Amino acid sequence: MTTPRDLLMIAMETESGRKAEQGELSLALAGAEVVDLLAAGAVGLDGDLLVPGEQAAPGDPLLEAAAASLVREEPYESVADWLWRRGLGLSAHYEAVLEEEGQLVRQRRRGFSLRAGDLVPADSTDHRRAQERWRSQDAVLVLLVESLGGGGEQDGDAPEVADDTVATVLAAVSDAVVELAGVRQRRAIENAAFDNIWRGPGG
């Protein structure tokens, strides 16, 4: 399993009060990819720039695709730019791949908790490993989930990340999610104002 795969499974089941939006999840998945590529030596950080490393990506097709899409010539890409570029539609892509692999399954309607056809993690070894990583308060996974507003039932303060490069990536994810929320809010205000103009004094 990889950090992005673990993140997707945990984000689908945390009791956060709301389902993570696709945009936020995509940004977090792109950040999770960088974390794993850093650990593998497939990428490094020069300040906030992603510099391709000498090592190959871990043997996961999604991470291999992420490594292949790195900017390999100067000027290199910043972490923030990577999140927005790589993150475009990334959550839907991960969901499609994991569904094809059988790691995610379509859940039939059960009471009022799930809509018909919702994707949920399958009862699999990979899912159980992701749950164990979450229960063990893995710092990276906890902070990525928290960036989605889905801290779940974790107790106490979030663990700290000792690796400065990983901390830089996680901070960039948090900033990008906040920026996305701001963009959504501005659009909602603009749309409401536009509707009011057309509605006119008479309603």
N, C-alpha and C positions, 0 to 999 in steps of 0.2 A: 504493500500500500504506500501511497504518497501523501504528502500534506494536503494537496488540493482535493484528492479523493476523500480523505478523512474529513476535511472541512465540509465538503458537500453533504456527506452523510449526516454529520452532526448538525449542520444548519437546518436540515430537513426535519429534525426531530426534537430540537431544544424547545422547551416550554417558555418561549420568550414573550408571549402575548401577541405576537404578530409574525407572519411569515416574512422571511427576508426577501426584499425586492430583488429582481433579477440584476439590476444595475449594480447594486451594492455587492451582491454575491459575486458577480463577474470581476469586479475590482479586487475583491479579497482573494479569489481564486488565482488571479494573475500575480498577486503578491505571494501567495503560497507557492506558486511555481518558482519564483525567484529564490525563496528560502531553500527549496530543495536543490535548485541549481547551484546555489552558493555552497551548500553542504557537499555537493559532488565535485566541486571545483570546475564546473562548466561555465561559471561566470564569477566575476569579482566586482568589487565596488571601488571606484576611485572618486572619493567624495560621494556624490549622489549619482554618478554615472555608472552604467552597467558595462563592464569591460569583459568581453568573451574570454573564457579560461581555456586551459590546455586540455582539460579532461572532458570525456564524453558525458552526456546526460545519463542519468540512471535509466535502466532498461524498462522504461514505461513509454508507450507511444505518445501519450499526451505531453509528457515532459520532453521527449525528443523533438516534438513539433515546436514546443516553446523554445528550446535551445536553437533550433534551426531558424527561428524568426528573429533572433537577436541581431541588432545592428553590429556589424563586424568591422566597420571602418570608422575612423574619426571623422566628424565629432560623434562620440558615442551618445547613446540615448540615456536620458535621466530615468530614474526609477518611476517618477510621476508620469512621464511621457509613455513609458512602457505599460503602466497600469491602464491608461486610457486606450492605447492602441491594441494591446494584446487582450484587454478585457472586453472589447466590443463583442457582445454575443457569446462570451466564453461560458457562462453558466448553462445556457441552452446546449452548447456543444458538449460539455461534460455530461450533462444529463442524458443526451442522446447516446453517447459512447457507453456510459455505465448501464443504461437500459439495455443496449445491445449485448453487453457482456453478461447480463443477468444480475448485476449488482443492485440495480433499481428495478422495481416492479410496479405495475399499475394496480392500485388498491381499489377494489370495489367499494361502493358506498356502505358505510357502517355507521348507523345512527346518524348523528349530526356532526361528527368530528371530522369527517373526510368527505370531500366532494368525489363523485364518481370519476374514476380515471386518474386520480392524483398519483404522482410518483412517490414511492416510499422506499427506504432501504430494504433490500431483501434480507432474510435471516441467513447470513453467510459468515464465514470466517473473517472476511475483510471488514464487515460491519462490526463484528464483535471486537476486532482489534481497534477500530476507530473509537468505539465506546470506551474501551479500556484506556486509550490514550487520553480521552476526554476526562474520565474519572480520575486519572492520575495527575490532573492539573498540568498537563503539558503546556508550557508557557506560550509557545507559538500558537497552538491550536486555540487555547483559551482567549488570547488577545485577538486573533482573527475573528472568532465568533463574536466577541464583545464589540468589535468594530461594526458588526451588523446589527447591534442592539439586541443580540440574543445570548445574553450571559447565562441563561438557563437557571439551574438551581445550584450553581457553584457557590460555595460559601467563602467568605473572607475576601481579601484583596487578591487581585490577579497576580500571578507570579511574575517576577522580573526576568528579562532576557539578558543574559550575560554577554552575548555576542553583539558588538556594536553594529556590525553590518546588517545583521538580522533586525536589530532594533530600528535601524534606519529604514528598512523596507516596511516594517510594521507601522512606523509613524507615517510613512507615505501613504499606506493603505487607509489609515484613519483620516488623514487630511483629504484624500480623494473622496472618501465616502461623505465627509462633511460638505465638500464642495458640490457633490452631486445632489445632496439634499437641498443646498442653497439654490441650485439651478432649478430644481423641481418647484421650490417655493415661489421663486420669481415667475416662473411660467404660470403657476396657478393664479398668482395675483394678476398677471397680465391678461390671462384668459377670462378671469372674473370681471375685470374692467371692460374688456371687449364685449362681453355678454351684456353688461349694464348699458353700454352705449347703444347696442341694438335693441335692447328691451325698451329703452326710453322712459320718460316720466310716467307713461301710462301703464308700464309693467308688461 
